[in-house]
């Protein structure tokens, strides 16, 4: 039940701006934003240690970024035959076709490249839906873009639209006032909704046509938002987070 806020500029010389907030089982280890894939030079991302895939990945020198969010959709297959969604951001950066979707759980995949952004959605039914985002500020979680069924979008999208990008981290901290179990929360404890996931980290990015600045910050305690997050650039090998 991750959340992405994304601003599409009106001018070609301005960057696409993004705040991505990850919810995950705290016991599932991940690696911080870094260059974890030797076979993919120039690619950095937040790596899932179990699958080897990425939640968010970027190619900063090329102005490309992709991030995947879970949504409803379940293939009628045993767990061992289900393909990880962590391959999607890496495949998107490499311009690979989205193959094998019939073996994947539902997702929203945000892809930013060439100064534009699109969302590819899979719910287990054909055809796959792809939406190109219009200029303006959008929010995405486990349903559609700017979906009025999603309480956190109703509560906060206009707040982020009014704020500057530099103000987004502070606004994220302010949203925690509703409490992590509230359906309006962005910093979340999803156990109240039947899922074992809590907010563990966030990334911010400005993606130009020819370059990208991507930064990462982890919460010291899952679902507990500090007064400020310390966003930093990509690292090399580092101690994994989680168990």
N, C-alpha and C positions, 0 to 999 in steps of 0.2 A: 504494500500500500504506500509506495513511494510517492513523492510529489515533485513536479517540475514547474517552475515559473520561467517563462521565456518571453523576451521582448524582441519583436521584429522591427527593425528601423524603417523609416520612410525614405531614407537616402542611401544610395549605394556605398557611400564612403563611411557609413556608420556600422558598428559591429552588431551582430546578434548577441544579446545578453541573456545569461541563463543562471538560475539557481536551482540545483538539483539536490533533493533531500532523500537519503536512502533509509528505508526500513528493512531490517533483516533480523533473523534469529541471532541474538548476541553470541550464542555458542558456535556459530559458523564462522570460521576464521577467514579474514581477508587481508590483503596487502594494501597499504596506502597508495595514493597516486604515484605511479612510478613506471619505469621502463622494464616491464616484467616479461616481455615476449622477445627473445633474441632473434626469432625468425621474422619479426616485424619491426625493422629499424625505424626510428622516428615516432613510434606509437607509445603513448603512456596511458595508464588507466588505473582504475581500482579493480584489483584482481580478486576473484573468488578462489580461495585455495583448494576447495573441494573439486571444482569443475575445471579450473584453469582458465575460465572465461572472465569476462569483464562485466561489471555493472555499468560503468561509464568508461569510454575510451576516447582518445583524441590523438590527432596528428597535428601538433601545433604548427609546424613549419608549413603545412599545407592548408591551414584554416579549415580543419574538419573535426567534428565531434559527434559522438553518438552515445545515447544512454537508453537503457531499457527499463520499463516499469511493468510489473505484473498486472494482469486483469483476468476476468473470468474466462473460462474455456479449459476443458479437460479432455484430452484424448482418451479413448477407451482402450488403454494399454496398461500393462504392468509397469511399475516404477522403473524397472531396469531397462525398459525400452524407450523411455521418455528422453528426448534430447534436451540438453541444457539450453536455456535462453541466453546464457552468457556468451555464446558464440555470435549473437546477433550484432552487438556494437562493433566487434572486430571485423565481421563480414561486411558491415555497412561501410567502414572506413576503406576496405579493400575493393569496394564496388562489386562484391560477390552477390549473386542472386540468393534470395531467401528460400532455400530448398529445405525439404524435410519438415515443413510446418505441421503436417499431419501427426508428427511425433512430439509436438511442443504444446505446453500449456499456453494459455492466452497471454498476450503482451501488447503493450504500446511501445514502439520504438521511435525515439526522436532522433532525427539525423539532420545535422547542420553542415552545409557545404555550399560554396560559391555564393555566400552572402544570403542564403535562404534556408528555411527549415521546413521539414515535413514530418508528419506522424504516420507511421504504418501500424495498423491495428489488426490483431488476429484474435478471434474468439472461438476458433475451432470450426468455423464455417467458411466456405468459399463464396465470393472472392475475398481476398485480402483488401482492406480499405486503406487508402493513402490520402491524407489531407495535407495540402500545402498551406502553411500558416500565413495569414494576411498581416500587414503591418499593424502593430499594437501589442498589448501585453496579454498573454494567455496563461492559463493554468491547466495542468493535466495530472490526473492521478490514476485510478483504477477503472474509469469509464472513458467517455469521450472528451475531446478538447473543450474546455469551458463548460463542462456538463453541469446543468442545474441540479442534477440528482446528487452531486457531490457537495456535502455541507461545507468543506473547507474552501471550495471554490467560491461558493456564494458568500462566505464570510470574508474572504481576504483578497480576491482577485482585484477588486477596485482599489484596495489599499496599496497593493503593489503597483498598479497602474499609475497611481498618483505619485509614488515615491521615485526618486532617482535610483539608478543601479547601485550607487555607493551606499544608499540607505537600506538596501534590501537585507543585509545581514542583521542590522539592528531591528528592522521590522520583523524578521524571522524570530528574533528573541522575544519581541513583544507578543507575537501570536501565542507563545507558550502560556500566556496568562489564562487561557481557557482551561488548562489542565490537559495532560497527555492522554487521558481516556475519553475526552470529549470528541464527538464526531467532527467538530470544526477544527480540531488540532492539526497542525502540520508537523510539529515535533510530537511523535505519537507513541503510545503504548497500545498496540493493537490486540492485546490479550482480552480486553473488554469486548472486542468485536469477534472473538473466536479465532484469532490468528496469533502465532507465537512470535511475532515480530515487533521490534521497537526501533525507533530512530537511533541510528548509530553514527552517521556522518553526513556531511554536506559538501558540495562542490560549487564553486562559482566560476563562470567563464565569460570572456568576451571573445567572440569568434568573428574575425575579419575575413575578407575574401582570400587573403594570402598569409594569414597567421592567426594564432589563437593564444590567449593567456588563460590558463586553467589552474585553479588553486583548490586545495583540499583542506578540510578540518574535521577532526573526529570529536565526538562528544566524550568526555571523560567517563560519564555514566550514561548508558543508553536511556533515551526518553527524558533526560534531565538537561534542559537547555541552560548553559551558563549565560552570564550577562553579555559575553562577547565570545565569538569563535575566532580562533587564530588560524586564518587561512594562509596556506603556504603552497609553494610550487611543488612540482614533481620531485621525487627522491629516487635514489637507486634502491638496492636491496635494503630492507628494513625489517624490523620485528613485526610479525603478523599480528593483526588485531583479532579479538575474539578468542575462542578457546584454542 
